Amino acid sequence: MENNYNETDAAVFIHKHLSSQMQQKYTTEQIEYLLDLVYEYYDTIDDDGNDTDVNIVEMTAFINQNVRNNFCSPIEYKEVEDLLNADNAYMESIGIFEPENNACSFDNDDIVSMENIIDDVYALLPEHIKNRYGKDNVFDILCMECNYINNTDYEEIDEDEMCEYIQQNAAEKDMEISVEDIKNILDVESSFLGEY
């Protein structure tokens, strides 16, 4: 069994193993291009010297920021997961690694918990919020909230300070959002989680 990774073969294999929606959205050539960006992202985190799990939200943002003009549609974080899973299946198929040895994790603890609730929280948001921000934007905001909570030294969370933190981090991702909109999103999330 050959065990050399071939990007073109990988793209063909992956395209066949994606959902019909993704097959319609992306050509094999576009899948190969998206894979190149995935591996560019891996290179950027390797350069940082961090031995941490891959952050799907950051990877998705990196891919979308680096896609050549109009080459393909932006990709959503769940589609990135599907792409990575299909890529793993390709590597298993050519013997690069055994399925039981595949301990790759594509997300951190915050993302796992957010993934479980994002669809429900987004569905509950007021229409004016949904008109301004996509599901991936809201997902980013909820992850920023988790990062703030996990890294604060205080027992009591200062909501205004947290909203400022989220607003600054959102600006770094080229997302403009008001404190009022952030509070609105966090209130919906809290209500959904029963933390009134």
Backbone as JSON, one array per atom type, in Angstrom:
{
  "sequence": "MENNYNETDAAVFIHKHLSSQMQQKYTTEQIEYLLDLVYEYYDTIDDDGNDTDVNIVEMTAFINQNVRNNFCSPIEYKEVEDLLNADNAYMESIGIFEPENNACSFDNDDIVSMENIIDDVYALLPEHIKNRYGKDNVFDILCMECNYINNTDYEEIDEDEMCEYIQQNAAEKDMEISVEDIKNILDVESSFLGEY",
  "N": [[0.84, -1.19, 0.0], [0.62, 2.16, -0.93], [2.11, 4.94, 0.77], [2.46, 7.64, 0.47], [1.57, 10.97, 0.66], [-0.59, 12.43, -1.58], [-1.62, 15.35, -2.96], [-3.5, 15.86, -5.01], [-4.75, 13.35, -5.38], [-5.74, 13.11, -2.8], [-7.6, 15.22, -2.75], [-9.48, 14.35, -4.66], [-10.37, 11.97, -3.44], [-11.38, 13.03, -1.01], [-13.4, 14.77, -1.94], [-15.25, 12.91, -2.9], [-16.07, 11.83, -0.53], [-17.42, 13.74, 0.87], [-20.37, 15.56, 1.98], [-23.3, 15.78, -0.13], [-24.08, 18.42, -0.43], [-21.7, 19.84, 0.06], [-20.19, 18.81, -2.03], [-21.48, 19.94, -4.17], [-21.01, 22.59, -3.64], [-18.23, 22.94, -3.75], [-15.62, 22.34, -6.1], [-13.39, 19.65, -7.09], [-10.89, 20.76, -7.55], [-11.11, 23.11, -6.02], [-11.34, 21.99, -3.48], [-8.79, 20.9, -3.22], [-7.34, 23.25, -3.15], [-8.36, 24.42, -0.79], [-7.39, 22.53, 1.02], [-4.66, 23.05, 0.79], [-4.6, 25.51, 2.1], [-5.37, 24.71, 4.64], [-3.11, 23.26, 5.41], [-1.24, 25.28, 5.29], [-2.15, 26.77, 7.43], [-1.58, 24.95, 9.52], [1.21, 25.12, 9.37], [1.6, 27.74, 10.27], [0.87, 27.57, 12.96], [2.69, 25.72, 13.85], [5.01, 27.19, 13.56], [4.7, 28.94, 15.63], [5.48, 27.45, 17.75], [3.78, 26.27, 19.52], [2.32, 23.55, 21.16], [-0.4, 22.81, 20.85], [-3.89, 21.87, 20.61], [-5.66, 22.0, 17.49], [-7.47, 24.88, 16.64], [-10.58, 25.09, 15.48], [-12.19, 27.31, 14.8], [-10.3, 29.4, 14.5], [-8.79, 28.27, 12.43], [-10.72, 28.17, 10.38], [-11.23, 30.9, 10.04], [-8.69, 31.71, 9.19], [-8.47, 30.32, 6.73], [-10.62, 31.46, 5.26], [-9.8, 34.13, 5.17], [-7.62, 33.96, 3.56], [-8.32, 32.95, 1.1], [-8.11, 33.14, -2.4], [-9.35, 35.87, -4.36], [-12.67, 35.39, -5.13], [-12.2, 32.71, -5.77], [-13.31, 30.5, -4.53], [-16.26, 29.71, -2.59], [-16.7, 31.06, 0.75], [-15.82, 29.03, 3.57], [-17.5, 27.17, 6.09], [-17.17, 26.55, 9.66], [-18.08, 23.97, 10.37], [-17.96, 22.69, 7.95], [-15.23, 22.72, 7.55], [-14.47, 20.9, 9.52], [-15.62, 18.57, 8.42], [-14.07, 18.42, 6.11], [-11.51, 17.97, 7.24], [-11.96, 15.53, 8.53], [-12.49, 13.88, 6.33], [-10.03, 14.09, 5.08], [-8.43, 12.8, 6.95], [-9.53, 10.26, 6.66], [-8.65, 9.69, 4.08], [-5.86, 9.6, 4.55], [-5.76, 7.4, 6.24], [-6.61, 5.49, 4.41], [-4.44, 5.22, 2.7], [-2.54, 4.31, 4.35], [-1.01, 6.0, 5.99], [-1.48, 6.5, 8.66], [-2.79, 4.4, 11.26], [-6.26, 3.74, 11.91], [-6.88, 3.44, 14.69], [-4.79, 4.75, 15.83], [-5.23, 7.35, 15.38], [-5.22, 10.07, 16.95], [-5.76, 12.66, 16.62], [-6.9, 15.88, 17.45], [-9.22, 18.29, 16.64], [-10.1, 20.52, 17.9], [-10.53, 22.71, 20.77], [-11.36, 22.58, 24.29], [-13.24, 24.61, 24.75], [-14.4, 25.01, 22.25], [-15.6, 22.57, 21.71], [-17.69, 22.53, 23.62], [-19.12, 24.77, 22.8], [-19.86, 24.05, 20.21], [-21.85, 22.21, 20.67], [-24.05, 23.7, 21.32], [-24.41, 25.82, 19.57], [-26.15, 25.89, 17.26], [-28.71, 25.88, 18.4], [-28.65, 28.17, 20.05], [-28.18, 30.17, 18.16], [-30.53, 30.01, 16.65], [-32.35, 31.06, 18.43], [-31.78, 33.73, 18.57], [-32.61, 37.24, 18.16], [-34.07, 38.5, 15.12], [-32.85, 40.83, 14.05], [-30.26, 40.62, 14.98], [-29.41, 38.25, 13.79], [-29.49, 39.09, 11.18], [-27.31, 40.73, 11.06], [-25.09, 39.23, 11.86], [-23.46, 36.2, 11.12], [-23.75, 32.63, 11.75], [-21.18, 31.63, 12.28], [-19.9, 33.96, 13.18], [-21.27, 34.43, 15.58], [-20.6, 32.09, 16.9], [-17.82, 32.52, 17.18], [-17.93, 34.68, 18.99], [-19.07, 33.49, 21.27], [-17.05, 31.69, 21.87], [-15.01, 33.47, 22.48], [-16.07, 34.56, 24.78], [-15.92, 32.3, 26.45], [-13.13, 31.99, 26.53], [-12.41, 34.33, 27.87], [-13.67, 33.95, 30.38], [-12.37, 31.6, 31.21], [-9.79, 32.53, 31.54], [-9.8, 34.54, 33.41], [-8.96, 35.94, 36.6], [-10.71, 36.49, 38.53], [-13.43, 35.79, 40.78], [-15.98, 36.78, 40.43], [-17.54, 37.73, 37.46], [-16.95, 40.53, 35.51], [-19.21, 41.99, 33.62], [-19.2, 44.15, 31.79], [-16.47, 44.53, 31.34], [-15.87, 42.05, 30.22], [-17.4, 42.18, 27.87], [-16.08, 44.26, 26.58], [-13.61, 43.03, 26.16], [-14.41, 40.98, 24.39], [-15.32, 42.57, 22.28], [-12.92, 43.84, 21.48], [-11.4, 41.6, 20.68], [-13.0, 40.66, 18.64], [-12.74, 42.75, 16.84], [-10.13, 42.37, 16.04], [-10.49, 40.25, 14.38], [-11.64, 41.42, 12.26], [-14.34, 41.99, 12.7], [-16.93, 44.03, 13.37], [-18.73, 44.88, 16.18], [-21.29, 45.87, 18.39], [-21.33, 46.65, 21.92], [-23.84, 46.37, 22.95], [-25.01, 44.49, 21.18], [-23.37, 42.3, 21.71], [-24.04, 41.8, 24.4], [-26.7, 41.12, 24.05], [-26.49, 38.71, 22.59], [-25.09, 37.13, 24.48], [-26.95, 37.11, 26.54], [-29.03, 35.61, 25.41], [-27.71, 33.19, 25.14], [-27.2, 32.62, 27.87], [-29.8, 32.39, 28.84], [-30.62, 30.18, 27.38], [-28.96, 28.24, 28.46], [-29.97, 28.14, 30.94], [-29.07, 29.89, 32.84], [-30.17, 32.22, 34.16]],
  "CA": [[0.0, 0.0, 0.0], [1.42, 3.39, -0.96], [1.82, 5.81, 1.91], [2.87, 9.01, 0.18], [0.41, 11.85, 0.55], [-0.68, 13.11, -2.87], [-2.69, 16.35, -2.77], [-4.55, 15.69, -6.02], [-5.49, 12.13, -5.0], [-6.47, 13.42, -1.57], [-8.75, 16.07, -3.09], [-10.47, 13.49, -5.34], [-10.9, 11.09, -2.4], [-12.15, 13.84, -0.07], [-14.6, 15.25, -2.63], [-16.19, 11.79, -2.96], [-16.51, 11.48, 0.83], [-18.11, 14.87, 1.49], [-21.81, 15.6, 1.77], [-23.68, 16.24, -1.48], [-24.09, 19.88, -0.4], [-20.33, 20.31, -0.1], [-19.75, 18.43, -3.37], [-22.03, 20.94, -5.09], [-20.44, 23.91, -3.32], [-16.8, 22.98, -4.08], [-15.07, 21.4, -7.07], [-12.2, 18.94, -6.6], [-9.8, 21.74, -7.57], [-11.29, 24.0, -4.87], [-11.01, 21.2, -2.29], [-7.32, 20.83, -3.16], [-6.9, 24.59, -2.74], [-8.7, 24.56, 0.63], [-6.44, 21.69, 1.75], [-3.4, 23.81, 0.85], [-4.74, 26.53, 3.14], [-5.36, 23.98, 5.92], [-1.72, 22.94, 5.75], [-0.59, 26.57, 5.58], [-2.52, 27.11, 8.81], [-0.75, 24.1, 10.39], [2.56, 25.68, 9.38], [1.64, 28.95, 11.11], [0.84, 27.23, 14.39], [3.97, 25.06, 14.13], [6.0, 28.25, 13.7], [4.52, 29.55, 16.95], [6.07, 26.57, 18.76], [2.76, 25.81, 20.46], [1.93, 22.16, 20.97], [-1.79, 22.8, 21.29], [-4.86, 21.35, 19.65], [-6.06, 22.94, 16.45], [-8.7, 25.62, 16.92], [-11.34, 25.09, 14.22], [-12.63, 28.66, 14.48], [-9.15, 30.12, 13.97], [-8.45, 27.69, 11.14], [-11.73, 28.61, 9.42], [-10.98, 32.32, 9.77], [-7.46, 31.77, 8.39], [-8.79, 29.87, 5.37], [-11.46, 32.45, 4.58], [-9.04, 35.36, 4.96], [-6.56, 33.75, 2.58], [-8.84, 32.46, -0.18], [-7.96, 34.1, -3.5], [-10.6, 36.54, -4.73], [-13.69, 34.68, -5.9], [-11.81, 31.36, -6.21], [-14.36, 29.6, -4.05], [-17.1, 30.28, -1.53], [-16.16, 30.91, 2.1], [-16.12, 27.74, 4.18], [-17.97, 27.27, 7.47], [-16.35, 25.71, 10.54], [-18.52, 22.57, 10.32], [-17.45, 22.15, 6.69], [-13.81, 22.48, 7.77], [-14.4, 19.63, 10.24], [-15.88, 17.51, 7.45], [-12.88, 18.35, 5.26], [-10.44, 17.34, 8.01], [-12.31, 14.12, 8.75], [-12.3, 13.19, 5.05], [-8.59, 14.04, 4.87], [-7.96, 11.71, 7.81], [-9.94, 8.99, 6.03], [-7.72, 9.48, 2.97], [-4.56, 9.18, 5.09], [-5.94, 6.02, 6.69], [-6.75, 4.61, 3.25], [-3.13, 4.98, 2.08], [-1.66, 3.74, 5.36], [-0.15, 6.96, 6.69], [-1.64, 6.1, 10.05], [-3.86, 3.43, 11.52], [-7.42, 4.42, 12.51], [-6.86, 3.49, 16.16], [-3.74, 5.66, 16.27], [-5.58, 8.72, 15.01], [-5.64, 10.79, 18.15], [-5.81, 14.09, 16.3], [-8.05, 16.62, 17.95], [-9.27, 19.51, 15.85], [-10.72, 21.62, 18.62], [-10.2, 22.75, 22.18], [-12.54, 22.31, 25.12], [-14.26, 25.65, 24.56], [-15.09, 24.81, 20.99], [-16.47, 21.4, 21.84], [-18.91, 22.89, 24.33], [-19.88, 25.71, 21.99], [-20.43, 23.35, 19.07], [-23.04, 21.5, 21.08], [-25.2, 24.59, 21.53], [-24.44, 26.97, 18.66], [-27.33, 25.9, 16.4], [-29.88, 26.26, 19.21], [-28.51, 29.57, 20.48], [-28.35, 31.04, 16.98], [-31.95, 29.98, 16.27], [-33.09, 31.86, 19.4], [-31.4, 35.15, 18.51], [-33.54, 38.12, 17.45], [-33.8, 38.58, 13.68], [-31.92, 41.9, 13.71], [-28.91, 40.12, 15.27], [-29.09, 37.26, 12.75], [-29.27, 39.82, 9.94], [-25.99, 41.37, 11.12], [-24.0, 38.3, 12.15], [-23.67, 34.8, 10.75], [-23.57, 31.65, 12.82], [-19.75, 31.56, 12.62], [-19.59, 35.14, 13.99], [-21.81, 34.2, 16.93], [-19.75, 31.04, 17.45], [-16.59, 33.2, 17.61], [-18.22, 35.49, 20.17], [-19.25, 32.59, 22.41], [-15.72, 31.16, 22.2], [-14.28, 34.57, 23.15], [-16.61, 34.62, 26.15], [-15.31, 31.19, 27.2], [-11.72, 32.29, 26.76], [-12.34, 35.36, 28.91], [-14.04, 33.33, 31.67], [-11.33, 30.65, 31.6], [-8.52, 33.2, 31.83], [-9.91, 35.59, 34.41], [-8.56, 35.55, 37.96], [-11.74, 36.93, 39.48], [-14.58, 34.89, 40.96], [-17.13, 37.45, 39.82], [-17.25, 38.21, 36.11], [-17.37, 41.89, 35.2], [-19.83, 41.84, 32.31], [-18.75, 45.22, 30.9], [-15.08, 44.23, 30.97], [-15.91, 40.9, 29.32], [-17.9, 42.65, 26.58], [-14.97, 45.01, 25.96], [-12.65, 42.01, 25.72], [-14.98, 40.34, 23.19], [-15.35, 43.58, 21.22], [-11.54, 44.01, 21.0], [-11.0, 40.39, 19.97], [-13.79, 40.62, 17.4], [-12.14, 43.73, 15.94], [-8.92, 41.74, 15.48], [-10.96, 39.34, 13.32], [-12.36, 42.28, 11.31], [-15.77, 41.95, 12.96], [-17.39, 45.15, 14.19], [-19.94, 44.52, 16.92], [-21.52, 46.77, 19.52], [-21.46, 46.02, 23.24], [-25.25, 46.01, 23.09], [-25.24, 43.24, 20.46], [-22.69, 41.24, 22.45], [-24.86, 41.48, 25.58], [-27.89, 40.45, 23.54], [-26.11, 37.33, 22.27], [-24.76, 36.43, 25.72], [-28.2, 36.91, 27.29], [-29.73, 34.47, 24.8], [-26.95, 31.99, 25.51], [-27.45, 32.35, 29.28], [-31.19, 31.89, 28.98], [-30.65, 28.82, 26.83], [-28.28, 27.35, 29.4], [-30.67, 28.17, 32.22], [-28.32, 30.72, 33.79], [-30.87, 33.5, 34.13]],
  "C": [[0.88, 1.25, 0.0], [1.09, 4.25, 0.25], [2.43, 7.18, 1.72], [1.62, 9.86, -0.04], [0.46, 12.58, -0.79], [-1.88, 14.05, -2.82], [-3.83, 16.18, -3.77], [-5.4, 14.47, -5.7], [-6.33, 12.38, -3.75], [-7.73, 14.22, -1.88], [-9.85, 15.26, -3.76], [-11.17, 12.6, -4.31], [-11.85, 11.88, -1.48], [-13.46, 14.3, -0.7], [-15.67, 14.16, -2.66], [-16.79, 11.48, -1.59], [-17.18, 12.64, 1.57], [-19.62, 14.77, 1.25], [-22.12, 16.11, 0.37], [-23.71, 17.77, -1.54], [-22.69, 20.44, -0.62], [-19.78, 19.95, -1.48], [-20.26, 19.43, -4.4], [-21.38, 22.3, -4.89], [-19.0, 24.04, -3.81], [-16.43, 21.94, -5.13], [-13.88, 20.69, -6.43], [-11.01, 19.89, -6.54], [-9.89, 22.69, -6.37], [-10.97, 23.28, -3.56], [-9.5, 21.13, -2.12], [-6.76, 22.17, -2.68], [-7.17, 24.82, -1.24], [-7.76, 23.72, 1.5], [-5.09, 22.38, 1.88], [-3.45, 24.84, 1.98], [-4.77, 25.89, 4.53], [-3.91, 23.73, 6.34], [-0.87, 24.2, 5.96], [-0.89, 26.99, 7.02], [-1.7, 26.27, 9.79], [0.66, 24.65, 10.5], [2.65, 26.91, 10.28], [1.62, 28.61, 12.59], [2.09, 26.46, 14.79], [5.05, 26.1, 14.36], [5.92, 28.93, 15.05], [5.16, 28.72, 18.06], [5.08, 26.08, 19.78], [2.37, 24.38, 20.13], [0.49, 22.0, 21.43], [-2.68, 22.21, 20.21], [-5.23, 22.44, 18.66], [-7.38, 23.58, 16.83], [-9.45, 25.78, 15.59], [-11.77, 26.49, 13.83], [-11.49, 29.47, 13.88], [-8.76, 29.6, 12.6], [-9.42, 28.17, 10.06], [-11.51, 30.06, 9.04], [-9.74, 32.48, 8.89], [-7.74, 31.4, 6.94], [-9.56, 30.95, 4.63], [-10.74, 33.76, 4.31], [-8.03, 35.21, 3.82], [-7.02, 33.18, 1.24], [-8.66, 33.55, -1.24], [-9.32, 34.64, -3.89], [-11.48, 35.66, -5.61], [-13.28, 33.28, -6.35], [-12.82, 30.33, -5.76], [-15.13, 30.29, -2.93], [-16.4, 30.15, -0.18], [-16.62, 29.57, 2.68], [-16.54, 27.95, 5.62], [-17.2, 26.28, 8.33], [-16.77, 24.25, 10.5], [-18.04, 21.91, 9.02], [-15.95, 21.89, 6.8], [-13.63, 21.16, 8.51], [-14.62, 18.46, 9.3], [-14.68, 17.3, 6.53], [-11.74, 17.62, 5.97], [-10.71, 15.86, 8.24], [-12.11, 13.31, 7.47], [-10.82, 13.07, 4.72], [-7.97, 12.93, 5.71], [-8.3, 10.36, 7.2], [-9.03, 8.67, 4.85], [-6.38, 8.96, 3.49], [-4.63, 7.75, 5.63], [-5.95, 5.07, 5.51], [-5.42, 4.31, 2.57], [-2.09, 4.54, 3.11], [-0.71, 4.7, 6.04], [-0.27, 6.77, 8.2], [-2.81, 5.15, 10.18], [-5.02, 4.16, 12.19], [-7.34, 4.52, 14.02], [-5.78, 4.42, 16.69], [-4.07, 7.12, 15.98], [-6.13, 9.46, 16.21], [-5.72, 12.28, 17.9], [-7.07, 14.72, 16.87], [-8.07, 17.95, 17.23], [-9.91, 20.66, 16.6], [-10.26, 21.61, 20.07], [-11.49, 22.61, 22.98], [-13.63, 23.35, 24.93], [-15.07, 25.38, 23.31], [-16.03, 23.62, 21.06], [-17.78, 21.79, 22.51], [-19.77, 23.85, 23.51], [-20.56, 25.02, 20.8], [-21.75, 22.68, 19.42], [-24.27, 22.4, 21.18], [-25.38, 25.66, 20.46], [-25.7, 27.02, 17.8], [-28.56, 26.39, 17.16], [-29.82, 27.72, 19.63], [-28.77, 30.49, 19.3], [-29.82, 31.12, 16.58], [-32.78, 30.88, 17.19], [-32.79, 33.36, 19.33], [-32.46, 35.97, 17.78], [-33.12, 38.27, 15.98], [-32.78, 39.67, 13.35], [-30.47, 41.5, 14.0], [-28.49, 39.15, 14.17], [-28.82, 37.94, 11.41], [-27.87, 40.45, 9.89], [-24.84, 40.37, 11.2], [-24.39, 36.88, 11.75], [-23.43, 33.89, 11.94], [-22.11, 31.56, 13.25], [-19.32, 32.76, 13.46], [-20.05, 34.93, 15.43], [-20.98, 33.13, 17.64], [-18.44, 31.63, 17.98], [-16.81, 33.96, 18.91], [-18.37, 34.62, 21.41], [-17.92, 31.97, 22.84], [-14.88, 32.22, 22.92], [-14.76, 34.71, 24.59], [-15.99, 33.52, 27.0], [-13.86, 31.46, 27.52], [-11.55, 33.32, 27.87], [-12.6, 34.74, 30.29], [-12.93, 32.39, 32.15], [-10.03, 31.31, 32.02], [-8.61, 34.3, 32.88], [-9.53, 35.07, 35.79], [-9.65, 35.84, 38.98], [-12.87, 35.91, 39.56], [-15.82, 35.46, 40.3], [-16.72, 37.99, 38.46], [-17.8, 39.63, 35.95], [-17.89, 41.88, 33.76], [-19.34, 42.9, 31.32], [-17.32, 44.97, 30.41], [-15.03, 43.07, 29.98], [-16.39, 41.32, 27.93], [-16.84, 43.45, 25.83], [-13.93, 44.06, 25.38], [-13.14, 41.35, 24.42], [-14.95, 41.31, 22.02], [-13.95, 43.78, 20.62], [-11.09, 42.81, 20.19], [-11.74, 40.24, 18.65], [-13.18, 41.57, 16.37], [-10.88, 43.18, 15.28], [-9.27, 40.75, 14.37], [-11.78, 40.09, 12.28], [-13.88, 42.17, 11.46], [-16.12, 43.13, 13.87], [-18.69, 44.75, 14.85], [-20.07, 45.44, 18.12], [-21.61, 45.97, 20.81], [-22.9, 45.57, 23.45], [-25.56, 44.68, 22.39], [-24.57, 42.07, 21.17], [-23.53, 40.81, 23.65], [-26.11, 40.72, 25.16], [-27.6, 38.98, 23.26], [-25.82, 36.53, 23.54], [-25.99, 36.18, 26.58], [-28.97, 35.72, 26.74], [-29.03, 33.17, 25.17], [-27.22, 31.62, 26.97], [-28.84, 31.79, 29.51], [-31.28, 30.46, 28.48], [-30.03, 27.84, 27.81], [-28.93, 27.33, 30.78], [-29.94, 28.97, 33.28], [-28.93, 32.11, 33.84], [-30.24, 34.5, 35.08]]
}
